[in-house]
Amino acid sequence: MKDTDYKLLKPNKMKIELSTIKRIAADIKADQEWVNDSHTSAEHQGIKSGLDMLISHLEHTQEVKPSWFHKADKHIKNGYWYVKLSDIKFG
């Protein structure tokens, strides 16, 4: 493999809005044309549950409050971040 080939294989980083993910999930969940027996029905239920868990996880992780680091008084010196010990919150 050449070095130039590697560049073609690098993954793309995309930002997708949660509303877009919800719309795609709704389309996938609504597609029941391929469900024709108890096995595919169980598979479809699993897919729907997985999509619901994904959306729930994304909704909860977006609500995370800024960490102590964003509030702390900090300085950069020689490429290192320095903060006061009293500003650091553990646990």
N, C-alpha and C positions, 0 to 999 in steps of 0.2 A: 504494500500500500504506500503510495506516495504521500508526501506531506500535504499536497494540495487536495488529495482525496479526503483526508481527515477533516478538512474545513467543511466539506460538503455534508459530513455526517454529524456535525455539531447540532444539538437540539435547538430549536427556536424557542425563544422566551416570548410568550404572549401574555398579555393582560386581558382577562375576560371578565366582564362585569357579572356580578351575581345574578342580576336579572336575566342575562343571556343564558347562564347555566340553568336557571329555573325554567326558562322557556324550552330549552333543549330537553331537559329532564321530563317536562310535561309531554312533549312530543313522543319521546321514547316510551313513557308509561302508557300513553294512549294507544300506541301501536299494538294491536292484538291479532293482527292478521295471521301471524305465524303460530299462534297458540291453538293447538288442535287436540291435545290430550292432557292427561293429568301431569305428565312429566314436563311438558312445555309450559303448562299452567304454573307449576311449582317454580320453574325457572323464571317465568315472568314476574311472579310474586317476589322472588329473590332480587331481581333487577330493580323492581320498584322500591323495595326496602333499602337496597344499597344506595339508590339515588336520593331517597329521603334522608338517609344518614349523612350522605355527602353534603347535601344542602344544609342540614341542621348543623353540621360541623363548621361549615363555612360561615354561617350566620353567627355562631357563637365565637369563633376566632376573630371576627371583625369587631366584636364589641370589647376587645381587650383594651384596658386602660394603658396609657403610657407608663413605662417602667420608671423606676427611680432615676435611671441614668439621664432621662430627658429633663428631669427637674433639678438635678444636681448642678452645683457650681463646678465647672470643669475647666481644665487648661490642657493644652497640648504642648509638649516639650520633647524635642528630638523624636517625634513620631509616636509618642506614648501619651495616653490620656491619663491625667491625674485628677482625682476627686478627693474631697474630704471624707475621712472614715465615717464621720457622723451622718453624711448624706447617703451612705450605702445601706440599703434595706435588704436583709437576708430573709429567705423563707417565704 
